Amino acid sequence: MYTFKYKEVAEALHDALIFDPFIITIAQQVPGSASDKQLALTSYMDYSIIEAETYGRLFIPDDRYGASIWAIPTGTLLESEKSTGK
């Protein structure tokens, strides 16, 4: 079971990006019901937020409705660590 760190923010990102072609493609790969897909995508968003916080740049506004997440070049050692974490 996945443990959320930024569930509220991840849900906001899910809602904002639900019609994004990339997110639609990911959702199509998740077996199960609509709620299973929503949980998987929200977990993906939360993980992406944590990854940006750890390896990139993260901005969460005070109202916590959404986030800006950036990947930045990290070098070979951190890329390996990041890949292992996934």
N, C-alpha and C positions, 0 to 999 in steps of 0.2 A: 504494500500500500504506500502510495506516495504521500509525503508530508509536505504540505504547503508552507512557504515562508511569506509569500505575497499574494495570498488567495484573492483578496479584494481587487488588487491591481490586475492580476492575471485574468480575472473575470471581465474586467473592463476592457482589457486588450482583446479578449475573445469576442466580446460583443462588437467591438469596433472593427475587427478584422474578419468576421464570419463570412463575408462575401468576397474576400481576397482570393484570387485564383490559387495562390500557394497554399493557403489554409484549406481551401476546398479540396485540393489534391491530397493533403495530409489526411483530412477527415475521411476521404474515400478509402484510405488504407486501413482505417480502424474498424475492426469487426464489431458487431453488436448494435445496440439501439442508439437512438439519437442522444440519450443521456450518457451512454458509454463514450460516444464520440465527443460530447461536450466536456466530459471529465478528462479525457485524453488530451484534448486541445488546451484546456485550461492548465493542466499539468505541464504541457509543453511550454506554454507562455510563462508559467512560474519558473520553470527551469531556465528558460532563456533570460529572464530577469536576473536570476541568481548568477548565471554565467557572465552577464554584462557587469554585474556588481563585482565579481571576482577577477575577471580578465579584461574587461573593457571599460565602458563608461555607462553610468546609469543616472537618470534623472526621474524622480517621481514628484509630481506637483503636490502641494499641500493638501489638495482635496482628494488625492490618491485615486483619481479617476483617469487612469492611463499611465503611461510611462514612455520615456525615450530611452532606447537601449542601443548601444553601439558596440560593435566588435572592432577591435584595434589590433594591429600587428603585435604579436606577443613573443615571437622568436620560437625556435625549434623546441626547446625544453618545455616551455609553458604550453605550446600547442600539443605536445605529447601528453602532458598532464591533463589538459582540457579534454582531449580525445579519450583518455582512459576513464575520466569521470563520467562520460556519457555512457 
